[in-house]
Amino acid sequence: MQITFHGRDHNCTIEVDDGSSIRQTLEAAGILPSTVVVSFEDRILPHSTILNADVKLLVTTVSSGG
């Protein structure tokens, strides 16, 4: 299936197997899961969410520091 990540810092589409988690898909796309929040239709999704269909997900980079 095709998963598209889009946002200010990310814009890519990758192929993954059905049943992959968001965390696995982020890692496959080269995106460090601990640095982003993923959402779909204005709802934040846990990185443990299982994907079973083509989808376009918004990736928001979480900034921290001081």
C-alpha positions as CSV (number, residue, x, y, z in Angstrom):
1,M,0.0,0.0,0.0
2,Q,1.1,3.6,-0.5
3,I,1.5,5.9,2.5
4,T,2.1,9.6,1.9
5,F,3.7,11.8,4.5
6,H,3.3,15.5,4.0
7,G,4.0,18.6,6.1
8,R,6.4,21.5,6.4
9,D,9.5,19.3,6.8
10,H,8.4,16.1,5.0
11,N,6.9,15.2,1.7
12,C,7.3,11.6,0.5
13,T,5.3,8.5,-0.5
14,I,6.5,5.0,0.3
15,E,5.2,1.5,-0.3
16,V,4.7,-0.7,2.9
17,D,3.0,-4.0,3.7
18,D,-0.5,-4.0,5.0
19,G,-0.5,-4.1,8.8
20,S,2.5,-1.9,9.2
21,S,2.4,0.5,12.1
22,I,2.9,4.3,11.7
23,R,6.2,3.9,13.6
24,Q,7.5,1.3,11.1
25,T,6.3,3.4,8.2
26,L,8.0,6.5,9.5
27,E,11.3,4.6,10.0
28,A,11.0,3.2,6.5
29,A,10.6,6.7,5.2
30,G,13.7,7.9,7.1
31,I,11.7,10.0,9.6
32,L,12.7,9.7,13.2
33,P,9.4,8.9,15.0
34,S,10.4,10.6,18.3
35,T,10.6,14.0,16.4
36,V,7.1,14.1,14.8
37,V,3.4,13.9,15.5
38,V,1.3,12.2,12.8
39,S,-2.3,13.2,12.2
40,F,-5.2,12.3,9.9
41,E,-8.3,14.5,9.4
42,D,-7.3,16.7,12.4
43,R,-6.8,13.7,14.7
44,I,-3.4,12.8,16.2
45,L,-2.6,9.2,15.7
46,P,-0.5,7.0,18.1
47,H,2.6,5.7,16.4
48,S,1.3,2.2,17.2
49,T,-1.7,2.7,14.8
50,I,-1.9,-0.1,12.2
51,L,-2.3,1.0,8.6
52,N,-4.4,-1.1,6.2
53,A,-5.0,1.1,3.2
54,D,-3.5,3.9,1.2
55,V,-3.5,7.1,3.2
56,K,-2.1,10.6,3.2
57,L,-0.9,11.6,6.7
58,L,0.2,15.0,8.0
59,V,3.6,15.0,9.8
60,T,4.3,17.8,12.2
61,T,7.8,18.2,13.5
62,V,7.9,18.7,17.3
63,S,10.5,21.3,18.4
64,S,12.2,21.4,21.7
65,G,15.2,23.0,23.2
66,G,16.1,25.9,25.3
